[in-house]
Amino acid sequence: MIDQKTTAPSFMPDPNAALYEQAMDEITAFGQADTRYVKDEITAGYALLRLAKMNAEDAAVRSQAGHYIEQVNAWEKACLESHNSGRNYLEHELVAFVANQRQHDKRYKLDTPFGKVTVTVKKTATVHISDPDQLLDFVKHSWDEDTQAEVITRKESIKLADLKPAIKIVGDKVVDENGEAVPGLEVQPVGTETPNIKPAPIVKEL
């Protein structure tokens, strides 16, 4: 295992890093990054103000959309519940009819132009999950970790905090304990500049 004191990279992607890198490329190529709106601190303040207003408008849009989503979900639930009551009634009627007919003919199957009702007879005992939450809770609290790992499905992802002791920076690469470059990781060298744009929240007038 790699010495935990070895320098580990930081994995904090920043949405403005690419913009800053582009500006630095322009400065390298032309001596100055191109700006058409922000020419001084006053126009920079106006730009931040506009961003703050956009952020406030985004929040309002999300709030309004959330309200509509709740309304649509409530409408959907009401429609489905009304259908479910009718569905349960008709399904009961069909099943009861077939059950009555099978009292006289064990091979009876309902067959109409609009659908069928058949009865499957199990020849061997099978297992059916009736309550997934109860089953999961039982397995977690009653079975050992090895068995849990075999039967509980989990979404695979890398925990960066746990990954750091197993990697180190060598030059401009990230390598593992065998010295092999680890794909999907990149080094942000010391001195890397990353801008953070933070427009002040809009304060409502009293």
C-alpha positions as CSV (number, residue, x, y, z in Angstrom):
1,M,0.0,0.0,0.0
2,I,1.2,3.5,-0.8
3,D,2.4,5.6,2.1
4,Q,-0.6,7.7,3.2
5,K,1.6,10.7,3.6
6,T,2.2,10.8,-0.1
7,T,0.6,13.8,-1.8
8,A,-2.8,13.0,-3.1
9,P,-4.6,15.1,-5.7
10,S,-7.7,17.1,-5.1
11,F,-10.8,16.1,-7.0
12,M,-13.0,19.2,-7.0
13,P,-14.1,20.0,-10.6
14,D,-14.9,23.6,-11.1
15,P,-17.3,24.8,-13.9
16,N,-15.3,28.0,-14.5
17,A,-11.9,26.2,-14.8
18,A,-12.2,25.8,-18.6
19,L,-13.2,29.4,-19.0
20,Y,-10.2,30.5,-17.0
21,E,-7.9,28.2,-19.0
22,Q,-9.3,29.7,-22.2
23,A,-8.6,33.2,-21.0
24,M,-5.1,32.3,-20.0
25,D,-4.6,30.8,-23.5
26,E,-5.7,34.1,-25.0
27,I,-3.3,36.0,-22.8
28,T,-0.5,33.8,-23.9
29,A,-1.4,34.2,-27.6
30,F,-2.4,37.8,-27.7
31,G,-1.2,39.4,-24.5
32,Q,-4.8,40.0,-23.2
33,A,-8.0,38.0,-22.9
34,D,-10.9,39.4,-25.0
35,T,-13.7,41.0,-23.0
36,R,-16.5,42.9,-24.7
37,Y,-18.7,43.8,-21.7
38,V,-16.6,43.8,-18.6
39,K,-14.1,46.6,-19.1
40,D,-13.6,47.8,-15.5
41,E,-14.8,47.1,-12.0
42,I,-18.0,49.0,-12.5
43,T,-19.0,46.9,-15.5
44,A,-17.8,43.8,-13.5
45,G,-20.2,44.8,-10.8
46,Y,-23.0,45.1,-13.3
47,A,-22.2,41.6,-14.6
48,L,-22.3,40.2,-11.1
49,L,-25.7,42.0,-10.6
50,R,-27.1,40.4,-13.7
51,L,-25.8,37.0,-12.6
52,A,-27.5,37.5,-9.2
53,K,-30.8,38.4,-11.0
54,M,-30.5,35.3,-13.2
55,N,-29.9,33.2,-10.1
56,A,-33.0,34.7,-8.4
57,E,-35.1,34.1,-11.5
58,D,-33.8,30.5,-11.7
59,A,-34.9,29.9,-8.1
60,A,-38.4,31.4,-9.0
61,V,-38.7,29.1,-12.0
62,R,-37.7,26.0,-10.0
63,S,-40.3,27.0,-7.3
64,Q,-43.0,27.5,-9.9
65,A,-42.1,24.3,-11.7
66,G,-42.1,22.4,-8.4
67,H,-45.7,23.7,-7.8
68,Y,-46.8,22.5,-11.2
69,I,-45.1,19.2,-10.7
70,E,-46.9,18.6,-7.4
71,Q,-50.2,19.6,-9.1
72,V,-49.6,17.2,-12.0
73,N,-48.5,14.4,-9.6
74,A,-51.7,14.9,-7.6
75,W,-53.8,14.8,-10.7
76,E,-52.0,11.6,-11.9
77,K,-52.5,10.0,-8.5
78,A,-56.2,10.8,-8.5
79,C,-56.8,9.4,-12.0
80,L,-54.9,6.2,-11.3
81,E,-56.7,5.7,-8.0
82,S,-60.1,6.1,-9.7
83,H,-59.0,3.6,-12.3
84,N,-57.6,1.2,-9.7
85,S,-61.0,0.9,-7.9
86,G,-62.7,0.0,-11.2
87,R,-59.8,-2.2,-12.2
88,N,-59.9,-4.1,-9.0
89,Y,-63.7,-4.7,-9.3
90,L,-63.4,-6.0,-12.9
91,E,-60.4,-8.2,-12.2
92,H,-62.3,-9.7,-9.2
93,E,-65.3,-10.4,-11.4
94,L,-63.2,-12.1,-14.1
95,V,-61.2,-14.1,-11.6
96,A,-64.3,-15.2,-9.8
97,F,-66.0,-16.2,-13.0
98,V,-63.0,-18.3,-14.1
99,A,-62.8,-19.9,-10.6
100,N,-66.5,-20.8,-10.8
101,Q,-66.0,-22.3,-14.3
102,R,-63.0,-24.3,-13.2
103,Q,-65.1,-26.0,-10.5
104,H,-66.7,-27.9,-13.4
105,D,-63.7,-28.0,-15.8
106,K,-60.2,-27.8,-14.4
107,R,-58.9,-27.1,-17.9
108,Y,-61.2,-24.1,-18.4
109,K,-59.6,-20.9,-19.8
110,L,-61.5,-17.7,-20.6
111,D,-60.7,-16.6,-24.2
112,T,-62.5,-13.6,-25.8
113,P,-61.7,-11.2,-28.7
114,F,-60.6,-8.7,-26.0
115,G,-58.3,-10.8,-23.9
116,K,-57.8,-13.9,-22.0
117,V,-57.8,-15.2,-18.4
118,T,-55.7,-18.3,-17.8
119,V,-54.7,-20.1,-14.6
120,T,-51.2,-21.3,-14.1
121,V,-50.7,-24.3,-11.9
122,K,-47.2,-24.5,-10.3
123,K,-45.6,-27.8,-10.5
124,T,-42.8,-26.9,-8.1
125,A,-42.7,-24.5,-5.2
126,T,-41.2,-21.1,-6.0
127,V,-40.2,-18.0,-4.0
128,H,-41.9,-14.6,-4.4
129,I,-40.8,-11.3,-2.8
130,S,-43.9,-9.9,-1.1
131,D,-42.2,-7.1,0.8
132,P,-38.8,-5.9,-0.6
133,D,-38.2,-3.5,2.3
134,Q,-38.8,-6.1,5.0
135,L,-36.6,-8.6,3.2
136,L,-33.8,-6.1,2.8
137,D,-34.0,-5.1,6.5
138,F,-33.9,-8.8,7.6
139,V,-30.8,-9.6,5.4
140,K,-28.9,-6.5,6.6
141,H,-29.5,-7.3,10.3
142,S,-29.4,-11.1,10.3
143,W,-26.9,-12.3,7.7
144,D,-23.1,-11.9,7.6
145,E,-21.4,-9.3,5.4
146,D,-20.2,-11.9,2.8
147,T,-23.7,-13.2,2.2
148,Q,-25.0,-9.6,2.1
149,A,-22.4,-8.7,-0.6
150,E,-23.7,-11.7,-2.7
151,V,-27.4,-11.0,-2.5
152,I,-27.7,-7.2,-2.2
153,T,-27.2,-5.2,-5.4
154,R,-25.4,-1.9,-5.1
155,K,-24.6,0.9,-7.5
156,E,-20.9,0.9,-8.1
157,S,-19.0,4.1,-7.6
158,I,-15.6,5.2,-6.5
159,K,-15.2,6.9,-3.1
160,L,-12.5,9.5,-3.7
161,A,-11.7,9.9,0.0
162,D,-11.0,6.1,0.3
163,L,-9.1,6.1,-3.0
164,K,-6.5,8.6,-2.0
165,P,-4.4,6.2,0.2
166,A,-4.0,3.9,-2.8
167,I,-2.7,6.5,-5.3
168,K,0.0,9.2,-5.6
169,I,1.1,11.9,-7.9
170,V,4.2,11.2,-10.0
171,G,5.0,14.2,-12.2
172,D,1.8,15.0,-14.1
173,K,0.3,11.6,-13.6
174,V,-1.7,9.8,-10.9
175,V,-0.4,6.2,-10.4
176,D,-1.4,3.3,-8.2
177,E,0.8,1.2,-5.9
178,N,2.2,-0.6,-8.9
179,G,3.2,2.6,-10.6
180,E,0.5,2.2,-13.2
181,A,-1.2,5.4,-14.4
182,V,-4.8,5.5,-13.2
183,P,-7.2,6.6,-16.0
184,G,-10.0,9.0,-15.2
185,L,-7.8,11.1,-12.8
186,E,-5.9,14.2,-13.5
187,V,-3.4,16.3,-11.6
188,Q,-4.1,19.8,-10.6
189,P,-0.6,21.1,-9.9
190,V,0.3,23.6,-7.2
191,G,-0.4,27.1,-8.2
192,T,-3.4,26.1,-10.4
193,E,-5.7,29.1,-10.4
194,T,-9.5,28.4,-10.4
195,P,-12.0,31.3,-10.5
196,N,-15.0,31.2,-8.3
197,I,-17.8,33.5,-9.4
198,K,-20.1,34.5,-6.5
199,P,-22.7,37.1,-7.2
200,A,-24.2,38.5,-4.1
201,P,-27.9,37.5,-3.5
202,I,-30.5,40.0,-4.5
203,V,-31.9,41.8,-1.5
204,K,-35.5,42.7,-1.8
205,E,-36.4,46.4,-1.2
206,L,-38.2,47.1,2.1
